[in-house]
Amino acid sequence: MGYVLLKLKDMTFGFVGLGLMGGSIAKGIKDKVFGESFLTYDDGIKNQSTGKIFAVDKNPLTLKSALEENIIDRGFSIEQTDQMLSECDFVFICLYPKATLDFLLEHKDAFKANSIVTDISGVKTLLAQSFFENGKNGIRNDVDFILGHPMAGNEKEGYSFSNESIFEGRNYILMPQPSNKIENIDLLKNLITKLGIKRIIETDYKTHDHKIAFTSQLCHVIASSLVDSAEDNKITAFGGGSYEDLTRIALINAPLWTELFLSNKEELLSMISIFEKSLLKIKNAIIEDDSIELNKILSSVRQKRTEMKNI
């Protein structure tokens, strides 16, 4: 671990997109990787980090804010993207799924040799099929592209709402490929653990997209439908918190979630159908005044949810 921390502290990190997620990761690295004091094994002398954080973003005001807050060491314009990539040891691509693919295809020749590149997008099939299927080994043979997805965030968007604390106690999903170097996977694991990630899940991209359709995308569909079905905008005056809890994520980034829904269409539609069947069981029990069946369903749900808490 000591050597890993030494290596991380001296790396140049690059961010493509400095919004909610990119900004939060950058702040976490600045504080918890570069800002951590440590001792060398040889002489016990405290060392200072020589690492840097660079960022490219389409919004100059975002870069200005990050510079003024001393989160990034340098901001790059869109036209300077290739220059930034050529200087970075570790790059986070913090864009929407299709934009991530387009970016990697357009700038694949600009990455620094032997650099590590990872993404944060919520659907992986498009990326995996483009870079790892049919004998492909990533972006370039000398660039290690690791598929990743931090299961963190909130209903806000933009750099101004970024906060390193959003990773505390959260999950992070990695989809290692045969071409990924074990030492680079370990480096990424150590980095995200430093950010506060509690559990790291390793799986394949198909399983990721299947599970995420349920745990993330379906939840946003339900929350959005619940708000859409409200009789009026004053309904919360009659609430005790349940409605607010269930619909918080309906404060949605519409362009992002439109893309996520459609990019994972088959898996999401399958989950919606499963949910509709479950909803229909409860509806039918109510229609039939079947207290025994209704109690059975609700008791079973309570037990299932209790078991989920212990995993």
Secondary structure, DSSP 8 states (H G I E B T S, - for coil): -HHHHHHHHT-EEEEE--SHHHHHHHHHIIIIITT---B-TTT--B-----EEEEE-S-HHHHHHHHHTTS-SEEE-GGGHHHHHHT-SEEEE-S-HHHHHHHHHHHTTTS-TT-EEEE--S--HHHHHHHTSTT--SSBTTBEEEEEEEE---S--SGGG--GGGGTT-EEEEE--TTS-HHHHHHHHHHHHHTT--EEEE--HHHHHHHHIIIIIIHHHHHHHHHHT-S-TTGGGG-SSHHHHHHGGGS--HHHHHHHHHHTHHHHHHHHHHHHHHHHHHHHHHHTT-HHHHHHHHHHHHHHHHHHHT-
